[in-house]
Amino acid sequence: MSEGVVGSLRASLSIDSARAPVGQARDYSGVARHFLFISAPFGPFARELARFLEKQGATCTRVVVNAGDALDWGFKNAAAYFGDERGWCDWLQSLIERTGVTDLVTYGDSSPYSVKALMLGQSLNLRLYVFEQGYFRPDWVTLERGGVNANSRLPRDPDWYHRNAARLEPKETARVGRTTPAMVARIISYHTAMYAGLPFFSRFRAPYHYSAIRQAIGHCQRYAEQRLSSAKRRRMHQALIDSKRPLYLVLLQRPGDSQLWRHSDFECTEAFLEKVVTSFAAQAPEEAMLLVRPHPLDHGLDDHEAVLARLAARAGVDGRIHFVDHGKLHEILPLMSGAVCVNSTAGLAAVEFGKPTVVLGRALYDMPGLTHQDGIDSFWRSPQAPDPRLYDAFRQVMMATTQINGAYATRRGRSLAVPEAAARLLHDDRNEAFNPSV
């Protein structure tokens, strides 16, 4: 996404990072609910959820902006948009007013279509719901009113979590199994249909810096490189562990992730790395080492390793910084002295492991007692470790208010998630998931 687009969107979205754009509740007594799905997870999740809602008397419509949407939803109760982004809001407002929409549902709150839809929904006093991947993966998905991640409505007050956790019962977790193969298959199917349907949706533009085809090629190349170099990288990693030196893990965002530029002051990954490397070189103990880990869904088209090498050489720490593109996060984190991130949920995983974590963007979990609060320069020598009691309280409240056991891509995951998601959407005013005690 170009810096011009980034700048214009930032200017139009002057939203307090501690609160999401939330529509004021109307009196819905006696009013039939009409859910308009703006965007949805890849696959049939939204279609199956809509069927469940319709059995309870609700009306459901899906906006279709490309043939991938049509593949996932079908043609029944679909509203196709063939225009470009400039006409999106006028068209959407007309649809909402003409069909009596009461609720907007999106997947994520950062894509251009979803951002503008949520802003419009707020101005029209609609109820706004946002699905997202789970804060605690892989067995959970997220559903919140108004916004997710840095746009969550939940407070950043540790005492609030302690008070509310005391009244909640622990939630059981049903395992959903492996979700990645099914998710990859859904993504491939969606984008294949999207490209096939471009003659019909000629004005649609995917919000990607690289085309889906280039990204797919990049994923294949990265996978092959990981396999070919895995033994060498494992030896290097083991040598670092055996050195007994302090190891700090830098967690990168997925390339093109709008969470990076919407909820931080960084325009790109390189700017984030420059900040981290400069601070590490100036402030970290000489024996400390920095390990930089790409996102699991990184397509490999941006050469992070070359950027890192250039920054490290310029800062005079090229022998102390390493790019680590292998291993499982839950196996790596226990070996680290701390973690650095923009606002990734992987940072929350580091907190779960009791590792001092510094967040350089804006994140729901960035609060005293969970993350380091005094900036990155002090982090290297005086890191603030998370309070395990606060983390337990935070997790318990999050489970009750934002998390649904299940998954989007697999049949078992959807069988768990759909009924609970429907219950929350239909009965949110009576559900603690949206009205936790204060």
N, C-alpha and C positions, 0 to 999 in steps of 0.2 A: 504494500500500500504506500502511495507516495506521501512525502512529508506535507505536501499541500493539502491532501485529503485528511491526513492526521490532524493538521492544524485546524482546519475548518470544522471537523467533527468535535475536537476538543473545545473550540470556542462556542459551539452550539450546545455543548453538554456540560454546562457549569453546574454539575451535581455535586453536592457535599459527599465526599468519599465515605463518610460514616453512615450515610443513609441513602436508600434507593429511592427512585421516583415511584411514589405509591399513590394510586388513585384514592380519593376520599370515598368511603363506603356509601352507597345509596341505600335506600329502603327497598329491598328486593321482595318483600312479602307480597305474595300473589303474582309475582313476575316470573315468567318462565326463563330459565337460564339459557343463554346462547353463548357457547364457547367458540371463539375464533382462534384457530391455531395458526400463528404466523410462521413459525418454524418448529422443527421437531428433530429428535435424534434420528440418525439413519436407520431405516428399517420400518417395521410395521407397528412400533410401539404406539404412536399417536393414533393410528387407525383402530387399534384394539382398545385403547383408552376411550376413544370416542364412542365405540359401540357400547362399552360399559356405561358411559354417561347417558347415552340415549335410552338405554333400558330403564334408567331412573327418571326419564321424562325430560332430559335436557336436549337442546339442539346443538349440533356441532358442525362447524364448517372449517375447511382448511384452505388457506391461501396457497396457490400453486404458482411459483415464479419460474419454474423450469421443469423439464420432463422427469428429473429425479424425484421431485416432490410428487408428481403424478404417479410414478411407479410405487412410491411408498404408501400413498393415500388412496389412489384410485380416482375415478371421475365423479363419483357420487358425492354430493354436498361439497363440491370443490368450487372455489372462486379463482379463476385463472387471471393473472396479471401479466399483460404482454408489453407494458410500458417500460421506461427506464426509471432510474432512481429519482429523477426530478419530479415525475408525476406521481410518485408512490403515495405520498401523504394525502393528496387530494382524493386519489382513487380509494384509498383505504378508509378515509373518513366518510366518503359517500357510501361505501359498502356497510360500514358499521351503522350508520344512521338509517339506511334503507332496510336492513335486515334485523335491526333491534338487538345488536350484540351487547351482551352484558359483561363479558369476561374475555380478556386477551391472554393467550398462552404462547410463550416462546421457549425456544431451547437456547439458553445463553442470553445474555443481555448486552452483547457487545458487537454483533454483526450490524452492518448498516441498516438492513431491513428491520431487525429487532429493536435497535436503538430508537429509530424514528417511530416505530409502532408503539413502544412503551411511552415515549414522550407524548404522542397523540392520545393514547389511552389515558394517561394522567390528566391531560387537559379536558378530556371528556368524562372524567370521573368514573372510569371503568375499573373493574377489578383486574389486577395485573398479576400473572403467575409466571414464574420462570423455572424451568427444569435445567439441570446441569449434571455433569458427572458428579459422583459422590465426593464429599469432603474426606470420607474415610473409605478407601477403596480396598478390594474390588466388589464388595458385597452390598454396596449402598449407592443410591442415586439421590440427587438433591432436588427439592421442590420448595421454593420460597415465594412469598408475596413481594412483588415489586422489583426485586433484584437479587443477585447472588454475589458471592465473593466480596469484593470491596464495596459493593452496592447493597449488601445485606442490611436489613432493618435491625438486626440484633445489636445490642449495645456492645461497647468496648470497655465495659466496667467489670473488673474481676469480681467485685462483691455481688453483682447481679447474678453471676453464674453460680457462685457459692450458695446464695439464697434459694435459687430455683432448683438446683440439683438436689437439695435436701428433700424435696417433695416428690421427686420422680423415681419411678421404679426402673431398674436396669432393663434394657431391651435385649431380647434374644436375637442372635444373628443366624439366619439360614444361609448356608453357603451356596453360591450360585455357580461355582465351578469356573472353568476357563472361559473367558469372554472374548479374548483377543481374536481368535480365528473367526468367530462369528461376526465381530465388529469389522474386521478387515473385509470380509465377504460383503457386508452391507455397504461399506464405503465404495468398494469397486462397482457394485451393482448400481448404486446411486449415480456415480459419476459417469458410468457408461451410458446410462439413460440420459443424463444431463447433456452429454455431447451429442448423442443421437437426436435429441430433440431441439438442438439449436436452430434449425430452420424455422421452427414454430415459435420459439422464444428468442428471437434474434436480438432483442434489446437487453437480454439478461447478461449481466457481467458478474462472474464469480469474484468474491472479495479476496482473491489470493494474489500474492506477489508472483508466485510461480504457478503455471497451469497445473491442473490435476495430473495430466500425463507426465509432465516433467517431475512432479513430486513422486509419482509412482516409480519412475525410473530411478530417482534418487534413493528411494527406500530399498529398492532391489540392490543397488550398488552398495549401500551402507550395510545391508545384511550380509552380502558376500564378503566385504572387507572385514566385518566383525568376525566372521567364521575363519577367514584366512589368517588373521592376525591375533586370534584369541589366545593362543599359547604364549606368544611373545608378550602381549599385554598383561596376561595373568602373572607372568614372571616379574614384570616391572612393578605391578601392583603389590605383589607379595614382598618384593624387596623394600618398597616404601613402608609397608607394615612392619617388617622385621627391623627397620631402622630405629623404631621406637620414637621417632620424631613426632611432634604435634602435626596432625593432618587436618586441614580444613577443606570442606567440600563445598564447591560452588555449584548450585543447581540452576541450569539454564531453562528458560521458557521454551515452549514449542515455537519454532520460527513462524512469524506472521501472527502470533497470538495477540489479539487486540487487548488482552489483559495487560500486556507489557506497556503499551503506549497510553492506554486509557487510565490505568491505575498506577502509573509511576511517572517520573520525570524523564525517563529514557525513551528515545525515539527508536532504538534498535538494540540488539544484543551486544554489538561492539561497544556502544556507549556504556552499557552496564559493566562489561568486562574491563573497560578502561578504568572505571571508577574503582572496581574491586582490586585490580592489579596495582594501581597507583597507591591505594591505601595500604595494601599488603606490603609493598616494597618499603614504604616509609615507616610503618608502625609495627609490623609483625616481628616477633623474635626471630633472630637469624637462623635458628634451627627449624623453624616452622616451614611446612610445605603446603602448597595449594593444589588441590585436585579439582578439575573442572569437568563436570558431567553433563552431557547433552540430554535433552528431553527424550524419553523413549520413542516418541512419535516424530522426532526430528527427521526431516527428509534427507539431510546430508548435503544439500545443495549449497549451503553457506559454509565456507571453510573456516569453522570456528578455531580449529587447531592452528591454522596459519595466522589468523588474527591474534590468537593468544601468544604464539611464539614471537610475533612482532612487538606486542605490548610488553611482554616479559623482557625481551632484549633491550628495549628502550628504557625500561625501569631498572635494569641491571639485576634481574632475578630469574634469568632464563633457566638456571639450573634447579630452581625451586618450585617450578610450576609445571604441572603435567595434565594432559588431556586424557580422561579416562572414559572410554566408550564401551564398557563391558561390565558384567556383574549385575546382580540384583540389588536394588536399593536397600532392602531390609537386611541384606548381608553386609553392605558397605557401611551403613550409618553407625552401627555399634563400634566401629573401629575409628571413627572420626572424633576430633576434639571440638568441632563445631561446624555449623553450616551457614551459608550465605545464599539468599535468593531475592528475587524481585517480589513476588507474591504467590509463588507456586504452592499448591497443596502438598508438594513434596517437602516444603518447609515445615508444614504441620506434622508430617511424618517424622522429621528430625526432632521436633518438640516432643512427640510421643516417645521417642527413644531417649528422652532426657538430655538431648544435646543443645548447648547454647546455640541460638539461631538468631541471625540478624536479617530483618526484612528491609529492603531498600525501596520498595514500592508501598502500596497501600493494600492491606489484607485484613480480612475479618479477624484473624487470630493474632494480629500484631497488637499486643497489649501488655502492660506491666505484669510480670509473673509468668508470662509464657515466652516472650521473646526479649532479646537484648534491646534496651531502650535508649542507649546513649550514643548511637551512631556507630558507623563502621570503624572509625579510627580507634576508638577505645575497645572495640570488640576483640582485637587480636591479643591484647594483654590482660584485659579485665572482663572476660565474657560473663554475662548474666545467665545462669542456668535456669531452665523452667522449673516452676513449682509443681511437683507431681499431683498435689491435691487440687490445684487450680486446673491442671490439664484434665483430671478425671471429671471435675465439675463441668468444665467447658464441653467435654465430649458428651457427657450425659445430657446436657441441655440441648446440644446440637442434634443429638439423635432424636430427641423428642420434638424438636421444632423444625428441623430442616431435612432430615434424612429418612429415606424409605428403603427398606430392605428389598433388594432386587437388582436387575440389570436391564438395559435397553435392548441388547442385541440377541440374547438367547431366549428360547421359549420358556425355560424354567425361570429365568430372571424376570421376564414379563409377567408370568403367572403370579409371581410374588408382588411385583410393583404395581400392576394395573389396579387391582381392587383398592389398595391403600391410597394410591394417587387420586382415584375417583372420589373416595370418601373425603379426602382433604379438600378437593376442589368444590365439592357440593356442600360441605358442612364446615367451611373454614371459620365462620363466626363462632361456632361452638367447639372448635377443635383447638386444643392447646398448641398444636403445631403452628398456629398463626396468632395465638393470643396467650403467650406464656405469662404466668403470674409475675408481678413485680413487687 
